[in-house]
């Protein structure tokens, strides 16, 4: 089974780096290590395949509409395909989201357990707003995936993510559930229009799946979505 580690909201890049370098390789698969602040708030969780690596890593920016259970299912599914997953909890603004992602990337780089050439950022829902900002700040991230990503401009802002994403020349994956009532299909169309004709931009809509890529009345992420995502991650060189 993959290793799950959780750390508290007080975490910073130094603590992340120390954990990845010295603690993660030594944790037994049947003894997850957990650390929480006094309010029980978690900033990120790491699900890592058992072994020495180096592993491709997906940094998942969780949005407020995605239950932790669903994010954990995605992490488990990818880890079983030898992909490490860091889930960054939802933050109140895009600046914090960008900071979290960049700290996670910096902590992974230079660690032999993780392949620095294959670090990806996956954004759920409204976290997609931050993807162009993250891409601009770090040119070494291998690719980006938008999972039911919101494309509209932020309130009281001149910044439009659907326009800004055109500057990203690295691989992009855009997935959407046809039954999503949280993020409009218009957002998916906006991404499509912005990236139309790009050979390294992949799009897919899933019939009958909601915002969390679950079937109606269920709380289990689609195995098809998890499979497509793992295949795309592994296909990037």
C-alpha positions as CSV (number, residue, x, y, z in Angstrom):
1,X,0.0,0.0,0.0
2,X,1.2,3.6,-0.7
3,X,2.4,5.7,2.3
4,X,0.2,8.5,3.5
5,X,1.7,11.5,5.4
6,X,-0.1,14.5,6.6
7,X,1.4,17.7,8.0
8,X,0.0,20.8,9.6
9,X,-0.8,24.3,8.3
10,X,2.4,25.6,10.0
11,X,4.5,23.7,7.5
12,X,7.1,25.6,5.4
13,X,9.5,24.7,2.6
14,X,12.3,23.8,5.0
15,X,10.1,21.3,6.9
16,X,8.8,19.9,3.6
17,X,12.4,19.4,2.3
18,X,13.5,17.7,5.5
19,X,10.5,15.4,5.5
20,X,11.0,14.4,1.8
21,X,14.7,13.8,2.3
22,X,14.8,11.9,5.6
23,X,11.4,10.9,6.9
24,X,9.4,9.7,3.9
25,X,11.8,7.0,2.8
26,X,11.8,5.4,6.2
27,X,8.0,5.3,6.9
28,X,6.6,1.8,6.9
29,X,3.6,1.3,4.6
30,X,1.4,0.0,7.4
31,X,2.3,3.0,9.7
32,X,1.3,6.3,8.2
33,X,2.8,9.3,9.9
34,X,0.4,12.1,10.9
35,X,0.9,15.6,12.3
36,X,-1.8,18.2,12.8
37,X,-1.9,21.6,14.4
38,X,-4.1,22.2,17.4
39,X,-7.1,23.0,15.2
40,X,-6.6,19.9,13.2
41,X,-6.1,21.9,10.0
42,X,-4.0,20.2,7.3
43,X,-2.1,22.1,4.6
44,X,-1.0,19.1,2.6
45,X,-0.9,15.4,2.5
46,X,1.6,13.2,0.7
47,X,0.8,9.8,-0.7
48,X,3.9,8.0,-1.9
49,X,4.5,4.7,-3.6
50,X,6.5,2.2,-1.5
51,X,10.1,2.1,-2.9
52,X,13.1,4.2,-3.7
53,X,11.8,5.9,-6.8
54,X,12.5,8.2,-8.4
55,X,8.8,8.9,-8.9
56,X,6.8,11.3,-11.0
57,X,4.8,13.6,-8.7
58,X,1.4,15.2,-9.0
59,X,0.8,18.3,-6.9
60,X,-3.0,18.5,-6.6
61,X,-4.6,21.9,-5.7
62,X,-7.8,20.9,-4.0
63,X,-10.8,23.2,-4.3
64,X,-13.5,23.9,-1.8
65,X,-16.1,21.8,-3.7
66,X,-14.0,18.6,-3.6
67,X,-14.3,16.5,-0.5
68,X,-11.1,15.2,1.1
69,X,-12.3,11.7,0.5
70,X,-12.4,12.2,-3.2
71,X,-8.9,13.8,-3.3
72,X,-7.6,10.9,-1.2
73,X,-9.1,8.4,-3.6
74,X,-7.4,10.1,-6.5
75,X,-4.1,10.1,-4.6
76,X,-4.4,6.4,-3.8
77,X,-5.2,5.5,-7.4
78,X,-2.2,7.4,-8.8
79,X,0.2,6.1,-6.1
80,X,-0.8,2.6,-7.1
81,X,0.5,3.5,-10.6
82,X,3.8,4.6,-9.1
83,X,3.0,8.3,-9.1
84,X,3.6,10.3,-5.8
85,X,0.8,12.7,-5.0
86,X,0.9,15.9,-2.8
87,X,-2.6,17.3,-2.1
88,X,-2.5,21.0,-1.1
89,X,-5.7,21.9,0.8
90,X,-8.0,24.6,-0.5
91,X,-6.8,28.1,0.3
92,X,-8.8,31.4,0.6
93,X,-7.0,33.2,-2.3
94,X,-5.0,32.5,-5.4
95,X,-1.8,34.0,-3.9
96,X,-1.8,31.4,-1.1
97,X,-2.5,28.7,-3.6
98,X,0.4,29.7,-5.8
99,X,2.7,29.9,-2.8
100,X,1.7,26.4,-1.7
101,X,2.3,24.9,-5.1
102,X,5.7,26.6,-5.5
103,X,6.9,25.5,-2.1
104,X,5.9,21.9,-2.8
105,X,7.8,22.0,-6.1
106,X,10.9,23.5,-4.5
107,X,10.9,20.9,-1.8
108,X,10.7,18.0,-4.3
109,X,13.5,19.3,-6.5
110,X,16.9,17.8,-5.7
111,X,15.4,14.8,-3.8
112,X,16.4,11.5,-5.3
113,X,13.0,9.9,-4.3
114,X,11.2,12.2,-6.7
115,X,11.9,12.8,-10.4
116,X,12.5,16.6,-10.8
117,X,11.9,16.3,-14.5
118,X,8.4,15.0,-14.0
119,X,6.6,17.2,-11.5
120,X,3.1,18.2,-12.5
121,X,0.5,20.5,-11.0
122,X,-3.2,19.4,-11.1
123,X,-5.9,22.0,-10.3
124,X,-9.4,21.2,-9.2
125,X,-12.3,23.6,-9.8
126,X,-11.5,27.2,-8.9
127,X,-7.9,26.4,-8.1
128,X,-7.4,26.3,-11.9
129,X,-7.3,30.1,-11.7
130,X,-3.8,29.8,-10.3
131,X,-2.3,27.5,-13.0
132,X,-1.0,30.3,-15.4
133,X,0.6,32.1,-12.4
134,X,2.3,28.9,-11.2
135,X,3.5,28.1,-14.7
136,X,5.0,31.6,-15.1
137,X,6.8,31.4,-11.7
138,X,8.4,28.0,-12.3
139,X,9.5,26.9,-15.8
140,X,10.6,23.5,-14.6
141,X,7.2,22.0,-14.0
142,X,6.6,19.4,-16.6
143,X,2.9,19.9,-17.2
144,X,-0.5,20.9,-15.9
145,X,-4.0,19.3,-15.6
146,X,-7.3,21.1,-15.0
147,X,-9.9,18.9,-13.4
148,X,-13.2,20.6,-13.8
149,X,-11.3,23.8,-13.8
150,X,-13.0,27.2,-13.6
151,X,-12.0,29.6,-16.5
152,X,-13.7,32.8,-15.5
153,X,-11.9,35.9,-14.4
154,X,-11.6,36.5,-10.7
155,X,-13.9,39.1,-9.2
156,X,-12.5,42.7,-9.2
157,X,-9.5,41.5,-11.3
158,X,-8.3,42.1,-14.8
159,X,-6.6,38.7,-14.8
160,X,-8.3,36.2,-17.1
161,X,-6.9,32.6,-16.7
162,X,-8.4,31.4,-20.0
163,X,-6.3,34.1,-21.7
164,X,-3.2,33.7,-19.6
165,X,-3.1,29.9,-20.1
166,X,-2.2,30.5,-23.8
167,X,1.3,31.5,-22.7
168,X,1.9,28.0,-21.2
169,X,3.8,25.9,-23.8
170,X,4.1,22.8,-21.7
171,X,1.6,19.9,-21.9
172,X,-1.9,20.5,-20.7
173,X,-4.8,18.2,-19.8
174,X,-8.3,19.5,-19.4
175,X,-11.0,17.1,-18.0
176,X,-14.6,17.9,-17.3
177,X,-17.7,16.0,-16.1
178,X,-20.8,16.5,-18.2
179,X,-23.0,16.4,-15.1
180,X,-20.9,19.0,-13.3
181,X,-23.3,21.6,-11.7
182,X,-20.5,23.5,-9.9
183,X,-18.3,24.5,-12.8
184,X,-20.2,25.3,-16.0
185,X,-19.5,23.5,-19.3
186,X,-18.9,27.1,-20.6
187,X,-15.7,27.0,-18.6
188,X,-14.5,23.9,-20.4
189,X,-15.4,25.6,-23.7
190,X,-13.3,28.6,-22.7
191,X,-10.3,26.4,-22.2
192,X,-11.0,24.7,-25.5
193,X,-11.2,28.0,-27.4
194,X,-8.1,29.3,-25.7
195,X,-6.0,26.2,-26.6
196,X,-7.6,25.2,-29.9
197,X,-5.1,23.8,-32.3
198,X,-2.4,23.0,-29.6
199,X,-0.9,19.6,-30.2
200,X,0.1,19.2,-26.6
201,X,-3.3,20.1,-25.1
202,X,-5.6,17.2,-24.4
203,X,-9.4,17.5,-23.7
204,X,-12.0,15.0,-22.5
205,X,-15.5,15.2,-21.2
206,X,-17.0,12.4,-19.2
207,X,-20.7,11.6,-19.6
208,X,-22.7,11.3,-16.4
209,X,-19.9,12.4,-14.0
210,X,-20.2,15.3,-11.6
211,X,-17.8,18.0,-10.4
212,X,-15.8,15.4,-8.5
213,X,-15.8,12.9,-11.4
214,X,-18.3,10.6,-9.6
215,X,-21.5,9.1,-10.9
216,X,-24.8,10.5,-9.6
217,X,-25.4,9.5,-6.0
218,X,-21.9,8.0,-5.6
219,X,-18.8,9.3,-3.8
220,X,-16.2,7.3,-5.6
221,X,-14.0,8.9,-8.2
222,X,-14.3,7.3,-11.6
223,X,-11.7,4.7,-12.3
224,X,-11.7,5.8,-16.0
225,X,-10.7,9.3,-15.0
226,X,-8.0,8.1,-12.6
227,X,-6.7,5.8,-15.3
228,X,-6.7,8.5,-18.0
229,X,-4.9,10.8,-15.7
230,X,-2.2,8.3,-14.8
231,X,-1.7,7.4,-18.4
232,X,-1.3,11.1,-19.4
233,X,1.2,11.7,-16.6
234,X,3.3,8.8,-17.5
235,X,3.2,9.7,-21.2
236,X,4.9,13.1,-20.7
237,X,8.7,13.0,-21.4
